[in-house]
Amino acid sequence: MAGAALAKAPFSRSANETEAASNAVSVRNIDVVFGQGPHAVTALSNVSVEIPQGSLVTMIGPSGCGKSTLLRAVADLVPVSAGEISVLGRTPETARRERNFSFVFQDATLLPWRSAIDNVRLPLEVGGGGTAHAEPAELLALVGLKGRENALPGELSGGMRQRVAIARALVTRPKILLMDEPFGALDEITRDKLNEELLRIWQETGTTIMFVTHSIPEAAFLGQHVLVLASHPGRVKEFMHVDLPYPRRLAVRDTLEFVQITAKLRQLLEEC
Amino acid sequence: MTDIVHRGVFVEESRFNRWVEAVRYRWPSIAAVVGTILLWQLIVWGFSVPTYMAPSPGDVLNAFRTEGGLLLRNFWPTLGEALAGFAAGNLTAILLAIWFVHNRTAERAFFPIAVFMHTIPIIAVAPILVLIFGNGVTPKVIIAAMICFFPTLVNMVRGLKAVHPATLDLMRVLSASRSEIFWKVRLQSSLPFLFAALKIASTTCVIGAIVAEWIGSSFGLGALIIEATYNFRAPLLYATVFTAALLAVCLFTIVSIVESRLITWKAPDVH
């Protein structure tokens, strides 16, 4: 496989360069298989998707559809069995080493002995630190935690901890933000608030965002596009454009257009 | 409601009142201790128990006064052995745990040996070590170390592995090296587990030193226990036992204080 890639190198390089201008992430015909032999489980089968630069794509699907696996494959946390993923024209591994993307987990995964601001600083202290970085204090202000810089995670609410995790993800000034059900464990009121704030941060930073969720309203409210995945095996059902203007406020969810979009998504998911 | 008002008033008032509050909170344990001592005194009086069999609390207190010098002379060697054993045993356990966590083969090779060593009664090891190292301090320190070793090893391995999988994913996304993961994540998250073991070790190291002193030793609290027993000096025996217990309690308290200074964060996963 390495030989084939080498032979194609001159062509694929130029292809990648033009593509890098338009697509932040491009996934081509990937399979992800866990385990071997008779116990092998196909998590993703022949998945292809193009994520335009600067876009916000939400990913939704029934459990077991591999939406998290797809995100983890882009993040180089899961190896692909076949096909190719290109992140800004690089392999996921190179993109990871160059700090081109950040990952936000469902769990805030803060180090409980570090204050909020020290948690935000963590990416600058490990793995070579990366080249570009933002001011941790400014990021905490951006996520609405001004004045709580020295609080320990144990002293913060679940919503606040997730805000710190978002600030930490932004500290390396990533071009891509990968979010795996980041608000899944939060109550609805907190989730709504963070949804609105994420849109604001997205527009202020111009970061490409891939956002996995299991909530239909969340997928429709946040996404410029919604990637709908079907399960067993995980595959692309539909890549749907959400025709609602930004900036979106929470009230948009009470409009007829929004309800029509969620109805369409619900219908797609039922077919999965 | 009245309780809240009550507490509010106490905050405003003097240290004496806080002391009263503490006594109010602890009175059951204080009463239990005082009651036990009284009962002990009454039994000794009531049944006319001879002093060589069981001394009264007054006799023991008297022994502390008259034999204070003897107790103190034998206290220092035991303290030294216990502390040296505590340091050596825990340090070995911690280093071994770090090795085990980074090398699966080492863990598989040596962990069974560690378990086997732990199953040998310490009292059976003591004579062997006396044969090898003689009557000096060395076998005592080794036994105190051995008794500390196993709980710390097990807890430290558990603590170093008790990192949330998502945290390890995070460190991978950040391209952190193994040593960075160790210093920034594993070591810190192992601390609650380590201190749980150190608290056990702080009392068992004293037991180790004393048990070692029973076997052919001319100094230390352990030797004094044997000597007092054979000479029917019951008040001295009791005073020695209390001294040893007091030493263990002091070490335990010190470890607890260090723990509360070092771990100021909440560890939701450790019980």
Interface residues (C-beta under 8 A of the other chain):
Chain A: R72 A75 D76 L77 R96 R97 R99 F101 S102 F103 F105 Q106 D107 T109 L111 P112 W113 L122 P123 E125 V126 G127 G128 L152 P153 G154
Chain B: H164 A166 T167 D169 L170 M171 R172 V173 L174 S175 A176 S177 E180 K184 V185 Q188 S189 I263 T264 W265 K266 A267 P268
